[in-house]
């Protein structure tokens, strides 16, 4: 899992059946301090996120398919929550 920031949407006229009815968003990975990195994922949105939102992403294929209740699908990353605040503590 990681925290990311939604930077855009994906529109596809031809896609796998697993993506029918699903909203796809581009999510940039963030550092723990909230800085955008060069890495990103295309995620299925289950939390009704929008561009600019900070989100919690599950980027493990089996878990993502379980959340979407699909046994076999080309899905690896799913937005599972919208992040309101991050509090880092040093130990």
MDAnalysis code that builds the backbone (N, CA, C; Angstrom):
import MDAnalysis as mda
import numpy as np

u = mda.Universe.empty(273, n_residues=91, atom_resindex=np.repeat(np.arange(91), 3), trajectory=True)
u.add_TopologyAttr("name", ["N", "CA", "C"] * 91)
u.add_TopologyAttr("resid", np.arange(1, 92))
u.add_TopologyAttr("resname", ["UNK", "UNK", "UNK", "UNK", "UNK", "UNK", "UNK", "UNK", "UNK", "UNK", "UNK", "UNK", "UNK", "UNK", "UNK", "UNK", "UNK", "UNK", "UNK", "UNK", "UNK", "UNK", "UNK", "UNK", "UNK", "UNK", "UNK", "UNK", "UNK", "UNK", "UNK", "UNK", "UNK", "UNK", "UNK", "UNK", "UNK", "UNK", "UNK", "UNK", "UNK", "UNK", "UNK", "UNK", "UNK", "UNK", "UNK", "UNK", "UNK", "UNK", "UNK", "UNK", "UNK", "UNK", "UNK", "UNK", "UNK", "UNK", "UNK", "UNK", "UNK", "UNK", "UNK", "UNK", "UNK", "UNK", "UNK", "UNK", "UNK", "UNK", "UNK", "UNK", "UNK", "UNK", "UNK", "UNK", "UNK", "UNK", "UNK", "UNK", "UNK", "UNK", "UNK", "UNK", "UNK", "UNK", "UNK", "UNK", "UNK", "UNK", "UNK"])
u.atoms.positions = np.array([
    [0.841, -1.183, 0.000],
    [0.000, 0.000, 0.000],
    [0.883, 1.242, 0.000],
    [0.334, 2.295, -0.551],
    [1.043, 3.567, -0.527],
    [0.039, 4.710, -0.611],
    [0.519, 5.897, -0.287],
    [-0.294, 7.100, -0.428],
    [0.109, 7.779, -1.726],
    [-0.889, 8.173, -2.500],
    [-0.639, 8.822, -3.772],
    [-1.554, 10.005, -3.978],
    [-1.353, 10.679, -5.094],
    [-2.188, 11.822, -5.443],
    [-2.728, 11.618, -6.845],
    [-4.036, 11.756, -6.984],
    [-4.678, 11.567, -8.284],
    [-4.301, 12.734, -9.194],
    [-3.754, 12.395, -10.370],
    [-3.328, 13.445, -11.297],
    [-4.126, 13.463, -12.595],
    [-4.966, 12.463, -12.820],
    [-5.741, 12.461, -14.047],
    [-6.644, 11.258, -14.164],
    [-7.405, 11.216, -15.246],
    [-8.304, 10.104, -15.516],
    [-7.850, 9.372, -16.769],
    [-8.325, 8.151, -16.907],
    [-8.006, 7.336, -18.081],
    [-9.316, 6.971, -18.759],
    [-9.376, 7.190, -20.060],
    [-10.547, 6.825, -20.857],
    [-10.083, 5.822, -21.904],
    [-10.795, 4.701, -21.987],
    [-10.437, 3.666, -22.956],
    [-11.697, 3.171, -23.656],
    [-11.707, 3.219, -24.968],
    [-12.870, 2.736, -25.705],
    [-12.837, 1.222, -25.865],
    [-11.647, 0.649, -25.869],
    [-11.500, -0.801, -25.933],
    [-10.743, -1.228, -24.683],
    [-11.349, -2.136, -23.907],
    [-10.733, -2.548, -22.654],
    [-11.212, -3.938, -22.274],
    [-10.527, -4.543, -21.325],
    [-10.917, -5.835, -20.802],
    [-12.261, -5.702, -20.086],
    [-13.045, -6.779, -20.127],
    [-14.362, -6.764, -19.480],
    [-14.294, -6.402, -17.999],
    [-13.182, -6.708, -17.353],
    [-13.038, -6.423, -15.921],
    [-13.134, -4.932, -15.625],
    [-12.873, -4.094, -16.631],
    [-12.881, -2.647, -16.429],
    [-14.206, -1.989, -16.802],
    [-15.168, -2.762, -17.318],
    [-16.466, -2.179, -17.655],
    [-17.121, -1.625, -16.397],
    [-17.566, -0.389, -16.459],
    [-18.233, 0.240, -15.318],
    [-17.298, 0.731, -14.236],
    [-15.985, 0.623, -14.441],
    [-14.999, 1.050, -13.445],
    [-14.378, 2.375, -13.864],
    [-14.161, 3.255, -12.895],
    [-13.453, 4.512, -13.163],
    [-11.969, 4.269, -12.967],
    [-11.160, 4.674, -13.935],
    [-9.710, 4.502, -13.867],
    [-9.055, 5.861, -13.663],
    [-8.135, 5.928, -12.708],
    [-7.449, 7.173, -12.392],
    [-5.940, 6.973, -12.398],
    [-5.214, 8.005, -12.805],
    [-3.755, 7.998, -12.716],
    [-3.383, 8.526, -11.339],
    [-2.593, 7.742, -10.610],
    [-2.198, 8.117, -9.252],
    [-0.672, 8.187, -9.172],
    [-0.157, 9.374, -8.849],
    [1.278, 9.562, -8.643],
    [1.628, 9.144, -7.221],
    [2.686, 8.339, -7.079],
    [3.128, 7.928, -5.747],
    [3.750, 9.122, -5.033],
    [3.524, 9.197, -3.718],
    [4.089, 10.259, -2.895],
    [5.110, 9.684, -1.928],
    [6.092, 10.501, -1.547],
    [7.014, 10.131, -0.474],
    [6.254, 10.263, 0.850],
    [6.802, 9.744, 1.953],
    [6.135, 9.922, 3.251],
    [5.909, 11.394, 3.613],
    [6.729, 12.281, 3.057],
    [6.594, 13.709, 3.332],
    [5.573, 14.380, 2.411],
    [5.018, 13.632, 1.451],
    [4.003, 14.171, 0.562],
    [4.510, 14.743, -0.742],
    [5.759, 14.446, -1.106],
    [6.345, 14.943, -2.351],
    [6.053, 13.945, -3.476],
    [5.603, 14.441, -4.614],
    [5.294, 13.599, -5.769],
    [6.577, 12.998, -6.328],
    [6.547, 11.688, -6.626],
    [7.695, 10.999, -7.225],
    [7.441, 10.823, -8.726],
    [8.379, 10.177, -9.413],
    [8.237, 9.904, -10.842],
    [7.412, 8.646, -11.114],
    [7.017, 7.926, -10.071],
    [6.287, 6.671, -10.237],
    [4.782, 6.915, -10.183],
    [4.029, 6.097, -10.935],
    [2.576, 6.226, -10.932],
    [1.941, 4.869, -11.225],
    [0.656, 4.760, -10.932],
    [-0.137, 3.589, -11.283],
    [-1.435, 4.057, -11.912],
    [-2.025, 3.204, -12.716],
    [-3.395, 3.409, -13.172],
    [-4.245, 2.527, -12.279],
    [-5.149, 3.160, -11.545],
    [-5.894, 2.464, -10.492],
    [-7.390, 2.450, -10.765],
    [-8.028, 1.358, -10.345],
    [-9.482, 1.307, -10.316],
    [-9.912, 2.062, -9.061],
    [-10.892, 2.946, -9.207],
    [-11.336, 3.786, -8.093],
    [-12.544, 3.171, -7.405],
    [-12.390, 2.801, -6.128],
    [-13.519, 2.287, -5.347],
    [-13.937, 3.283, -4.268],
    [-13.289, 4.441, -4.219],
    [-13.549, 5.413, -3.150],
    [-14.132, 6.727, -3.661],
    [-14.464, 6.798, -4.933],
    [-15.006, 8.009, -5.551],
    [-14.064, 9.204, -5.409],
    [-12.801, 8.964, -5.711],
    [-11.783, 10.014, -5.644],
    [-11.845, 10.878, -6.897],
    [-11.174, 12.021, -6.826],
    [-11.104, 12.917, -7.967],
    [-9.709, 13.476, -8.120],
    [-9.468, 14.168, -9.207],
    [-8.160, 14.760, -9.472],
    [-7.792, 15.701, -8.325],
    [-6.564, 15.545, -7.815],
    [-6.070, 16.363, -6.721],
    [-6.202, 15.702, -5.359],
    [-7.026, 14.663, -5.240],
    [-7.202, 13.977, -3.955],
    [-5.974, 13.148, -3.607],
    [-5.641, 13.117, -2.314],
    [-4.649, 12.173, -1.809],
    [-5.390, 10.895, -1.472],
    [-4.857, 9.760, -1.908],
    [-5.568, 8.493, -1.774],
    [-4.664, 7.389, -1.242],
    [-5.311, 6.364, -0.688],
    [-4.618, 5.170, -0.237],
    [-4.799, 4.110, -1.321],
    [-3.683, 3.576, -1.816],
    [-3.710, 2.633, -2.935],
    [-3.215, 1.264, -2.477],
    [-3.999, 0.242, -2.795],
    [-3.572, -1.140, -2.622],
    [-3.009, -1.565, -3.967],
    [-1.696, -1.823, -4.023],
    [-1.068, -2.156, -5.309],
    [-0.552, -3.590, -5.336],
    [-1.406, -4.505, -4.954],
    [-1.084, -5.925, -4.951],
    [-2.232, -6.627, -5.653],
    [-1.942, -7.318, -6.732],
    [-2.959, -7.855, -7.627],
    [-4.022, -8.728, -6.990],
    [-3.626, -9.702, -6.175],
    [-4.609, -10.605, -5.591],
    [-5.562, -9.851, -4.676],
    [-5.035, -8.984, -3.835],
    [-5.884, -8.188, -2.949],
    [-6.809, -7.272, -3.735],
    [-6.296, -6.679, -4.800],
    [-7.111, -5.792, -5.634],
    [-8.262, -6.562, -6.265],
    [-7.993, -7.754, -6.779],
    [-9.054, -8.560, -7.381],
    [-10.070, -9.007, -6.328],
    [-9.610, -9.292, -5.113],
    [-10.538, -9.679, -4.055],
    [-11.473, -8.526, -3.697],
    [-10.957, -7.310, -3.631],
    [-11.791, -6.146, -3.328],
    [-12.863, -5.974, -4.406],
    [-12.491, -6.210, -5.662],
    [-13.426, -6.054, -6.773],
    [-14.241, -7.317, -7.048],
    [-14.011, -8.359, -6.240],
    [-14.739, -9.632, -6.352],
    [-14.604, -10.251, -7.749],
    [-13.362, -10.287, -8.236],
    [-13.080, -10.891, -9.528],
    [-11.944, -11.893, -9.355],
    [-12.188, -13.144, -9.773],
    [-11.165, -14.182, -9.613],
    [-9.995, -13.989, -10.563],
    [-10.301, -13.646, -11.812],
    [-9.264, -13.452, -12.815],
    [-9.526, -12.114, -13.504],
    [-8.559, -11.215, -13.422],
    [-8.694, -9.908, -14.065],
    [-7.317, -9.254, -14.143],
    [-7.079, -8.433, -15.158],
    [-5.790, -7.746, -15.291],
    [-5.751, -6.475, -14.439],
    [-6.059, -6.625, -13.159],
    [-6.120, -5.480, -12.249],
    [-5.051, -5.655, -11.182],
    [-4.247, -4.595, -10.961],
    [-3.201, -4.657, -9.952],
    [-3.353, -3.612, -8.866],
    [-3.908, -2.443, -9.173],
    [-3.957, -1.351, -8.207],
    [-5.377, -0.814, -8.051],
    [-5.775, -0.613, -6.787],
    [-7.114, -0.137, -6.475],
    [-7.022, 0.971, -5.434],
    [-7.767, 2.055, -5.662],
    [-7.877, 3.107, -4.645],
    [-8.880, 2.624, -3.620],
    [-8.433, 2.501, -2.357],
    [-9.304, 1.964, -1.311],
    [-9.734, 3.023, -0.297],
    [-9.195, 4.236, -0.394],
    [-9.608, 5.284, 0.531],
    [-9.059, 6.639, 0.139],
    [-9.701, 7.676, 0.663],
    [-9.239, 9.044, 0.470],
    [-8.580, 9.487, 1.767],
    [-7.364, 10.043, 1.674],
    [-6.573, 10.413, 2.841],
    [-6.886, 11.867, 3.227],
    [-7.292, 12.061, 4.459],
    [-7.562, 13.414, 4.956],
    [-6.306, 14.071, 5.489],
    [-5.476, 13.309, 6.210],
    [-4.312, 13.880, 6.866],
    [-3.271, 12.806, 7.106],
    [-2.011, 13.175, 7.086],
    [-0.906, 12.269, 7.393],
    [-0.091, 12.913, 8.496],
    [0.177, 12.169, 9.554],
    [0.950, 12.662, 10.681],
    [2.169, 11.756, 10.856],
    [3.356, 12.281, 10.558],
    [4.583, 11.492, 10.696],
    [5.193, 11.762, 12.060],
    [5.531, 10.710, 12.759],
    [6.204, 10.828, 14.052],
    [7.564, 10.161, 13.966],
    [8.567, 10.784, 14.539],
    [9.887, 10.174, 14.581],
    [10.022, 9.378, 15.871],
    [10.649, 8.231, 15.753],
    [10.810, 7.356, 16.915],
    [12.227, 7.381, 17.384],
])
